[in-house]
Amino acid sequence: MVPPPPKPLFFLYQKGAPCIKIVPMESKKTPNYIHPAGYGKTTLAFLIDAACTVAMIFLLYFALGKPVLLPAQGYEERRQEYNSFVKGSHLTQGDESGTFLSYEDKFVDGEAGYQKYEKAVLSYYEDFCVNYPGAEFQEEDKVTRNADGNIDQASLSSFVLRKVYKLNPDGTQIEEGADKYFVLNAETEDPYDVALAPDYQGELDNVKLAELKSYFAGEKNTGAYYDAVAHFSAQPRFLELSAKLGMIRYLSFLPSFILSPFIFFFLIPVFVPNGKTIGKLLAKTAVLSKDGYKAKKLNIVLHYACLTLVWELLLLPNTGMGIMSMMLVFLIDYMALILSKKNQSLHDKIAGTMGVNSKESVWFADEETALAYAKSHPDSPAASYYRETGSLAEASPHADEDTLRYDSIVDLSTIGKAREQAKTITSFDEFENRDSKK
């Protein structure tokens, strides 16, 4: 079999002969002895590496962050200060959990659920915001102070009337048409004293108790109680303490977020042959160049640098946002893998690599090495592939006969000269003597 023509395009033309067009070979494709890694193997390998990374994050935190870095930053002192501020608000349970209050509708120990919520809300505004160090009212609350620096009681009572009971100082409702649960108490001299609306006077049944409780703590975190919680969450001191605690925790996790992905998604695959991570070793996959040959070290480094950088989104100050961003990028990367004809993800395309099934594939350093192997192993898949592409001549059982036959073909370039010589030959002896002199 004669090897195919070289890639450049040219035409061979002789006068009176048909035009022969030599077409260049097609662009190189991935050898058929290379089998891309399936979606299942790719996913399994990634999940194994991700699980190892997450496990290492927590291992480093409990080995280094919690016992060493937290105390070094004064975490316990900041935490106690934070817990004291939260408990002092009267809006949470009495422990350090910071859990919201939760009461039933009915009477328990002589108090209905709504009364307990009402007491907590009033304690927050009238006690905590007034007396607790660091607590304060917001500018829009319009709670003023006297010349001596103390809270003006009238402005405070007016604020509570508006904020808690949704009533104007004249007794009208702030929200027109809303259900009316409270009214100004006309039986007292206090202009800000509040009583239950007439429909809720007297003995309260279960329906009315539920309605009153919903006024303070309704579904989907609505009501006067959750308004107070939102007010507390905007306290400058609370925000300051929360930020300090968050930064301390963030810095304690920082070594874990940096080292863990670096170990499993960069260090190991860069030094293990064929870019194999722990997950790839277990799933029997490897990383090759996009042409199906052994990937260069630079390609491996770029491949895993992309993955490591995605993991480092965990370094965003808002850890929750970092996790969501990381998952979104990995999802986009995986969708690109599914849509790719060559089973290449985005980081594969950037690095010029591809994932393969290492158990079913055979690969070489380059094409020359592959051809040499194919010549020395004629029965191998590589030899079959290169014979199909025309890069490797198939051995013929009649090779010697073919050679003699080709040698006997008259060279077209000297056919005119041969004709002139034939005119002067008068016998076969003369023709044979001419050939023997060559």
N, C-alpha and C positions, 0 to 999 in steps of 0.2 A: 504493500500500500504506500503510495507516494504521499509525503507530508503535505498539508495544506499550504497554500500560498501565504506570503507574509501579509501583515495587516494593511500596509499602504495600498491604496486603490490605483490600478493602472489598467491600460488597455493594450492588447497585442493585436496589431492590425497589419495585414499584408494585402496588397492589391489583388483583387479577385477572390479573396478569402472572406468568410464571414467574420464579423466582429466578435471577439471572445472577451467577456467581461469577468474580471476577477473580483469577487466581493470580499471585503474584509471580514475577519472573524467577529462574532458577536462579543460584546463586552463580557468580562469575566463574571461568572456567577459563583455562588458559594458551592464548593465541591459537594457532590451527593453523598460522600462518605462522612460529611459533617451533619449532625442532626441537632437542630436547635432545641433548646430546653423547652418542654411544654409548660403551659400556664400553671399546671398543678405543681410541678417541681420547682418552678421559679417562685411561686407563692410560698411553698413549704420552706424553701431555703431562707427566704426573707423573714418569715415568721419565726423561724428558729433563731436567726441572728437578732431579730428585734426582741425576742424573749430574753436572750442572753444579755442584751444591752440594758433592758429594763431591770433585770435582776441585779446586774452590776451597779446600776444607778443607786438602788436601795442598799446594796451591800456596802458601797463606799460611803453612803450617807450615814448608816448606822455604825460604820467602823471609824469614820473620820469626821463627818459633818456634825453629827449629834453629840458625840462625847468630847470633841475638841473645838470645832469651829463655833458652835452655839455658845458655850460658856465663855469663850474668848471675846465674844461680842456683847456680853452682858445680857444674854437672852432672857434669863430667868427674871431679872429685875424689870426689864421692859414688859414681860408677860404679866407679872403681878400688877404692874401699874395699869396695864390695859384691862385686866380682869376687874380691878377695883373700879375703874371708870364705868365699865359696862354694868356691873352689879349695882352701882350707885344710882343708875338711871331709873330703877324700879320697873323696868320694862322686860326683864328676863327672869328666869328661874334663879333661885338663891345660890346655886352652885356655880362652878367656873365654866360650865359648858356654854353659857351664853344663849341657851335655848329660849325661844319665844314662849310667852305665857300661853296656857291652854286651859280654858275652863268650860264646863258644861253649862247648858242653859238653865237647868233647875237650881233650886236653892240647896246649898251645901253649907253646913255650919251657920245657918241663918242668913247667908248672903247668896243672892242669885249670881249667875255668871256675868251678866252685864254690869252688876255693881262692882265686882272684882276688877273687871277691865277699867271701869270708870275711875276707881280708886287709884289704879296704877298710872293711868294717864294724867290725872290731876296731880299725883305725887311727882311725876316727871316735870311738868310745867311749873308747878308752884313751889316745889322743893329743890329738885335737882338743878334745874336751869337757874335758879336764884342763888343757891347756897354752895353747890359743889365746886371746888377749885377747878378752873379750866372750862367749866360749862358756861354757855352764854346763849342769848337769844340772837336770832338772825335779824338783819336790818329790816327785812320785809315784815317781821312780826310787829313792828312799831311798839315795842315795849321800851319805855324810856326810864331814865334814872333821875332821881332828885339831885339837888345841889350837893347833898352829902354823899352821893355815890350809891345810894340804895335804890332798889327798884321802885318805881312809882306804882303803887298798888292799883290805882284806877286803870292805868294802861295795861297792867297784867290781867286784871279781871276782864277787861274788854277783849283782850286777845284770847283768853280761855273761852269766853262766850262765843266768839267767832270760830275759833279753831276746833273746839270740842263739840259744841252744841249747835253750830251752824245758825246762830241767832245774831241779829244786829242788836245794838244797845236799846233800840226802841221796841224790841220783842218780835220784829218781823223776821221771816226766814231769809237767809242769804240766798238759798236756791229756791226760787219760786216753784210751787207745785210739788216739791219733794214731800215725802211722808213726814208727818210732824210727830216727833217723839217727845220733845221737850218744849217748855214754855217758861217765860219769866214768872217767878213766884210772886204773885200780887199780895200775898199775906205777910210778907216780910218787908222791912224797910231797906234791905240791901238791894240796890238796883240791879245787881248782877246775880242774884240768887235764882237758881233754876229748879223747876219741878217737872214731874212727868206730865205729858199732855193729858187732857181729860179722858181720852179713850184708853189711857193706860193707868188710870187711877184705880184704887181698890185692889181686889185680889186679882193676880195675874195668872192666866192659864198658860199651858205649855206653848201655845202658839205665840202669845204676846211675849213670853220670856225669850223665845227663839228670835223674834223680830228685834227685840231690844239688844240681845247679844250680837246679832248680825250688824246692828248699827255700829257697835264698837269693834267687832272682829268678824267680818263677813268672809264669804268665799273669795278666793283669789287675792288674799291679803289686802282686803279693803276695809274701811272703817276708821273710826277715830283712833283706835289703838295703833293700827299700822301707819296712820298719819304721824303719830308720835314717834314711832320707830324710824320713819323716814327723816323726821326732824332731828332725831338723835344721830342718825348716820351722817348728817351734814355738819355735825359739830366739828369745828376746826381741831379741837383737841383729840377727838376720836380719830379723825383722819390722820393726824400726826402720829398717834400711837400705832395705828394700823400700818402706816407706811414704814415706820421703824421696824416693827415686827416682820413685815413682809420682806424688807431688805435683808434683815438678819437671816431669815429662812432661805432667801434666794442665794445669798453668799455661801450659806452652808451646803446648798445643793450644787453650787457652781462646779467644784471639782468633779462631781459625779456626772454632770451634764457634759462636761468637756471630755473627760477621760474615757467614759464608757463607750460612746459611739466611735471614738478614735481607735480604741482597742479592737473592737469587733468589726468595724466597717472600714478600717484603713490599715492599721498596723498588721493584723493577721493576714489579710489577703494580699498585701503588698509583698510580704516575705514568703508566703506559701506559694509554690509554683502554680501557674495558671489562674491566679487571682481567686483562689478558693478560700471562702470563709468557712466557719464551722458549719453553717447551714448548708453551704454548697458541698462540703465534704460528705455530709450525711445524706443529702438529696441527690448526690452523684451528678453535679453540674460543674461547669467551669466557664471561664471567661476567655474568649479568643478575639482576634481582630475581626473586623466586619467581613474580611475576605475569607475567613475560615482557617487562617494560619495562626501560629502562636503569637499572642499579643505582646507587643513591646512593653517594657517596664513603664514607659511614659503613658501609654494607653491605660495600663492598670492603675497607675497613680491617679490619672484624671478621672477614670471611672469611679473609683471609690472616694475621691475628693468630693465629687458631686453629691454622693450619698451622705457623706459625713457632714457636709455643709447643711443639708436639709435637716439632719438630726440636731444641728446646732441652733435651729430655730427655738429650741427649748431655752436658749439663753435670753430670749426676750424677757424684759422685766415682768410682764404679765404672763405667768406660766401657762394659764389656761389658754390665752391667745396663742402662745407658742405651740402648744400641743395641737390646737385646731389648725394652725397654719401648716405645721409639719404633716398632719394627716391629709390635708388638702393637696399639698404638693405631691405626696406619695400616691394619692388617688389619681391625679393627672398623669403622673409618670406611668402608672399601671394601665390607664386607659390608652396611652400611646403605645404600650407594649401590645395590647390586644388588637389595636387597629393597624399595627405595622405588619407588612407582608413578610419581613425578615425577623419577626419576633424581637424587635429592638425597642427598648424603652427610651425615654428622653435622654437619660444619662448615658445610655449606650450610643445614641446618635452623637452626642457631644464628644464622647471619648473615642468613637470609632471602634466600638467593641460589640460583641454579641454573646449571649449566654447559650451554652450547648450542653447536650446530654453527654457527659463524660464517659458513661458506661457504653454507649453505642457509637461514639464518634472516635475517629483517629485523626490526629492533626500533626502538622509538620511545622518547622521553623519558617519555611518559605516555599515558593513554588519549585525552585531548583532542587531542594531537598526532597520534595514530594515526587518530582519526576525521577530523580535518582532511585528513590525507593521503589517506584512503580516499575522501572526497568529491571531492577534486581528481584522483584517479586511480581512476576507477570500474572499471577492468579489473585492478587490483592484487589480490594475495592478501588484503591487509588489507581492501579494500572487500568482497570476497567473504565474508570472515569476519564482518564487522559486519552485512552483509545477512542472513546466516544467523542471527545472534543477535538480529536485530531492532533493533539500535542505529542502523542506517542504512537510510532508506527507499529502496526500489528505484524508479528512475525508470520511469514508465508512459508508453507511446506515446499513451495517451488521457487524459493528465493534465487537459487543458482540459475535455474532456467530463465527466470525473469530477467536476471542480469545479462545473460547471453542474448536474450531477445532484444533488450533495450540497446545493447552495444551494436547490434546488427542494423539498427535503424539508421538510415542515411541522414546525416546532419543537413538540415534545410539551408543552413548558411553557406554550404559548399556544394550544393546540388548542381549549380551552374558549372562549376569547375569540373565536376565528375563527368558531366555530359560531354564537355570538350575533350577530355582525356579518352572517353569511350570511342570517339570518332577515329582515333589513331590506332586503336587496338584491332588486330586482324585475326587473333586466335586466342583460345582459352589459356594456352601456355604463356602467352605474353601477359594476360590479365593476372595469372597466378604469380608470375615473376615480379609484377609491379607491387602486388600486396606483400610479397615476402621481403621486399626492400624497405618496407615501412618500419 
